[in-house]
Amino acid sequence: MYKKGIKKILDILLVSVSLILLSPIFFLVFCITLISNGGKPFFYQKRPGKNGNIFTIIKFRTMNDKVDENGNLLPFDKRITPLGTFLRKYSLDEIPQLINILKGDMSLVGPRPLLMEYLPLYNSYQKRRHEVKPGLTGLAQVNGRNSLSWDEKFDYDVWYVDHLSFGLDFKILLLTIKKVLLRDGINSQGSLNMPDFTGNDKHDE
């Protein structure tokens, strides 16, 4: 019952309240990113959601669009801005995804939506993360975030799919608040990004 209806209702109620409470921060970050990014405060990207359905995720922009002499985008570490680093450390760049939740693309809690190019690399076990809506936060995020290996992340995602409940979601939300405040789980090598997923056959049938 929770999975089929109550979870969605709670998402809408909690996100509506959150948008009201966070509106001063939202407006402040919007104005700063609007100025610092040449009138482009938001970053839009296609991501796979529940059942692999595609939606457009919304974030505050944290990187510039600088390219090399061949027109290819520079590496992550060369494009992230000082403001972007700050926004990512405190997860402020994720705030616009509350709009995705209101639209029904995402949930407050669920496996994080990954990149489109990873879709053909998933095995049958890893694809199970798409049996539920992607989340603003998830079990992997409160158990290591970017310090986890890809195998560990997929294990947490699939475990969440199999054990989804109100109690689990509530626990993850509380732990998320703690993790954000402590900036816990950021990659210790100094990069805020995970290494690219290149595919593997663990748990494949």
Legacy VTK file of the C-alpha trace (Angstrom):
# vtk DataFile Version 3.0
C-alpha trace
ASCII
DATASET POLYDATA
POINTS 205 float
0.000 0.000 0.000
2.812 2.384 0.861
4.690 1.636 -2.365
1.603 1.933 -4.582
0.079 5.152 -3.250
1.088 6.568 0.119
4.714 7.119 -0.926
3.630 9.408 -3.779
1.265 11.382 -1.531
4.000 11.865 1.082
6.426 12.950 -1.649
4.041 15.704 -2.775
3.304 16.881 0.770
6.927 16.886 1.944
8.240 18.492 -1.242
5.602 21.226 -1.136
6.584 22.097 2.433
10.290 21.838 1.570
9.946 24.240 -1.369
8.296 26.789 0.900
10.951 26.446 3.602
13.827 26.405 1.127
12.500 29.204 -1.087
14.918 31.846 0.346
17.894 29.525 -0.319
16.494 28.570 -3.733
16.127 32.221 -4.721
19.602 33.138 -3.422
21.344 30.263 -5.237
19.292 30.985 -8.359
20.444 34.631 -8.413
24.098 33.747 -7.785
24.196 31.014 -10.435
22.290 33.222 -12.860
25.020 35.865 -12.598
28.037 33.546 -12.395
26.927 31.336 -15.289
26.068 34.023 -17.800
22.311 33.867 -17.401
22.133 30.044 -17.268
21.348 29.036 -13.661
20.041 25.559 -14.422
21.522 22.373 -15.830
19.191 20.031 -17.728
20.011 16.444 -18.649
18.111 13.378 -19.824
18.090 10.541 -17.289
16.358 7.133 -17.107
13.586 6.867 -14.534
11.197 4.130 -13.458
11.044 1.301 -15.997
13.764 3.099 -17.967
11.400 5.918 -18.994
13.351 9.045 -19.880
12.882 12.362 -18.072
14.796 15.634 -17.823
16.556 16.177 -14.521
16.999 19.745 -13.230
19.962 20.957 -11.176
21.677 24.224 -10.444
24.592 24.569 -12.859
27.955 23.759 -11.274
30.208 23.496 -14.356
31.116 25.662 -17.309
31.086 24.545 -20.956
34.782 24.961 -21.754
36.114 22.749 -24.559
39.530 21.747 -25.883
40.993 22.588 -29.299
38.947 19.770 -30.857
35.661 21.029 -29.463
35.381 18.312 -26.802
34.322 19.219 -23.286
37.211 19.458 -20.835
37.409 16.930 -17.954
35.209 17.405 -14.900
37.983 18.840 -12.733
38.718 21.489 -15.393
35.120 22.631 -15.720
33.692 22.673 -12.217
33.545 26.197 -10.825
34.431 27.286 -7.257
30.752 28.021 -6.710
29.891 24.614 -8.160
32.252 22.896 -5.722
30.520 24.628 -2.816
27.039 23.788 -4.109
27.934 20.118 -4.574
29.549 19.773 -1.149
26.320 20.872 0.512
24.041 19.249 -2.119
22.497 22.647 -2.885
22.717 21.916 -6.607
20.118 19.174 -6.080
17.349 21.489 -4.803
15.673 21.992 -8.230
15.021 18.246 -8.344
12.173 18.923 -5.933
10.393 20.097 -9.086
11.094 16.704 -10.687
9.428 15.069 -7.691
6.332 17.250 -7.981
6.139 16.346 -11.673
6.216 12.643 -10.780
9.579 11.925 -12.426
11.300 11.172 -9.134
10.686 10.377 -5.485
12.334 11.779 -2.374
13.960 8.389 -1.761
15.099 5.881 -4.371
18.156 4.887 -6.419
19.848 7.976 -7.814
19.171 8.509 -11.559
22.340 7.721 -13.506
23.545 8.679 -16.972
21.817 7.612 -20.176
25.004 6.086 -21.592
25.060 3.520 -18.772
21.752 1.923 -19.834
23.193 -0.591 -22.353
25.911 -1.569 -19.845
23.569 -2.868 -17.144
23.106 -6.570 -16.574
19.778 -8.037 -15.434
20.615 -7.535 -11.755
21.665 -3.907 -12.161
18.578 -3.093 -14.248
16.397 -3.833 -11.234
17.218 -0.368 -9.869
14.666 0.913 -12.411
11.775 -0.988 -10.815
11.081 2.078 -8.647
11.280 5.812 -9.225
14.753 7.347 -8.871
15.281 9.420 -5.752
16.707 12.705 -4.592
18.548 10.581 -2.042
18.925 6.860 -1.613
20.341 3.993 0.391
23.713 4.172 -1.387
23.971 7.904 -0.655
23.690 7.377 3.108
26.103 4.438 3.068
29.132 6.004 1.458
27.974 8.060 -1.525
30.951 8.590 -3.879
33.290 6.505 -1.721
31.425 3.331 -2.740
32.371 1.089 -5.636
29.852 0.630 -8.443
29.127 -2.944 -7.299
28.356 -1.686 -3.795
26.064 1.018 -5.169
24.084 -1.452 -7.257
23.797 -3.811 -4.287
22.325 -1.031 -2.160
19.959 0.022 -4.969
18.586 -3.476 -5.494
18.322 -4.109 -1.743
16.253 -0.924 -1.490
13.943 -2.107 -4.288
13.347 -5.377 -2.407
12.827 -3.783 1.019
11.074 -0.490 0.201
8.951 0.675 3.148
7.922 3.802 5.037
10.335 3.003 7.851
13.261 2.587 5.473
12.472 5.823 3.621
12.160 7.729 6.898
15.522 6.392 8.102
17.210 7.323 4.801
15.815 10.870 4.929
17.122 11.391 8.481
20.539 9.989 7.576
20.630 12.202 4.465
20.214 15.335 6.565
23.078 14.171 8.779
25.324 13.321 5.815
24.708 16.672 4.105
25.493 18.643 7.248
28.702 16.661 7.844
29.623 16.510 4.111
30.195 12.815 4.724
30.855 10.329 1.886
32.474 12.716 -0.632
35.239 11.037 -2.594
38.440 11.288 -0.556
40.621 11.835 -3.611
39.268 15.346 -3.941
36.886 14.667 -6.811
33.180 15.154 -6.324
32.381 12.858 -9.235
32.307 9.060 -9.401
34.519 7.275 -11.949
32.566 6.343 -15.077
30.676 3.061 -14.996
32.079 0.738 -17.673
29.960 -2.349 -17.030
30.627 -5.678 -15.353
28.920 -9.040 -15.016
28.570 -9.324 -11.241
25.255 -10.940 -10.258
24.350 -11.482 -13.894
22.227 -14.499 -14.591
LINES 1 206
205 0 1 2 3 4 5 6 7 8 9 10 11 12 13 14 15 16 17 18 19 20 21 22 23 24 25 26 27 28 29 30 31 32 33 34 35 36 37 38 39 40 41 42 43 44 45 46 47 48 49 50 51 52 53 54 55 56 57 58 59 60 61 62 63 64 65 66 67 68 69 70 71 72 73 74 75 76 77 78 79 80 81 82 83 84 85 86 87 88 89 90 91 92 93 94 95 96 97 98 99 100 101 102 103 104 105 106 107 108 109 110 111 112 113 114 115 116 117 118 119 120 121 122 123 124 125 126 127 128 129 130 131 132 133 134 135 136 137 138 139 140 141 142 143 144 145 146 147 148 149 150 151 152 153 154 155 156 157 158 159 160 161 162 163 164 165 166 167 168 169 170 171 172 173 174 175 176 177 178 179 180 181 182 183 184 185 186 187 188 189 190 191 192 193 194 195 196 197 198 199 200 201 202 203 204
